[in-house]
Amino acid sequence: MDGVGSFGAGRAGSTIDPITFAKQPQTILRVLSWIFSLVVFASIVNEGYYNMGSERLHCVFNKNADACNYGVFVGLVGLLACSFFFMLDYKFSSISSIKDRKKAVMLEIGFSGFWTFLYFVSFCFLANQWSRTKKEDLPLNQGADAARAAIAFSFFSIITWAGLTARAVQKYLLGTDMSLFTTEHMDGGAPTQPYPSNSPGGGTTETTEAYQSPPFTENNAAPTYQVPIY
């Protein structure tokens, strides 16, 4: 019975409908977060660097390599994390232990909340460095679209990751639905007849019997042996 109806999931080992799973708000937010992370990562990797007549590459964000490295890190790890948690969501109902389900939900709360913060930092950091970038530093406005895309989708990622955090907190607060236990066992485990009432106005009365002496008393004791007289 361990893990039945706990943390928003059904019975352990129950079949999963792919269509129903795809329509869940958590799944939609997960897919959007995956796409947004991919855009942030790919935009910086593909067009986030340029060279000025030399082999050395410069970051489009005010030539600050830390800005590009941070955007790539947040986007790549967010992409991998979305893939991991997507599989965890799909296999969540097959986890039979309530403790393991609780650990999975707590892990999701911690990571999603932390990554929401990191994307907020990414948005502020990239937007600040882009505002300081001079047009003459970018030949033919190279990498401008990629920089704007990384900033915009960092902002969108804040919303989706915050939504995932809220959904995980909701699952944690939901905990175990004990109504599934009560509906199963109330019919078979409840007594069929009530206990008799011992109150003076009750429908049943207690019958008392007079005290009976034990079968063996002193009057019924065995006679003593007498020696015969010759």
C-alpha angles and dihedrals in degrees: 000000000000113000099014112154094344127155096359097307130112130240118323111265094016118148118262121224107218093206093052090045092051092052095054114113090231092056092049091050090048093053092047091050089051092052094045092049090050091053093049092048097043095044094057096040095049103037106004095096133058138172129228102216093305139082092253114101122220128203115244090226098085090304088289108146091192090064093054093043092050093050092049092048095049093045096046097046091044089052093052093043092053090053092050096047091044090060090044091054091051093049096039095100091054092061104102100187119085090207092055091049090051091051091050092051092047090050090052092049092051097045097041092048092047093048091049087059093046091052090050088054090046092053094048094043097048094042091050094049093045091053088056094049113110120223093228090059090064113067110222088350089290115185095009094120092047091051093050091047092052091050095046096047091045086060092047089050090058089061097046095045090047088052091051090050091052092049091050091050089050090053091049093050090048090060116160120354102220092184088084090061095047096048091052099048106031093079097050100032103044118099113255095216129039121243114265115262118244095194119117091245095048125119095245129062129203117238116217124201126209116256111266121208118240117267093248117058136155092266092057095046118133115270118260119252115253122203110238118243116232 
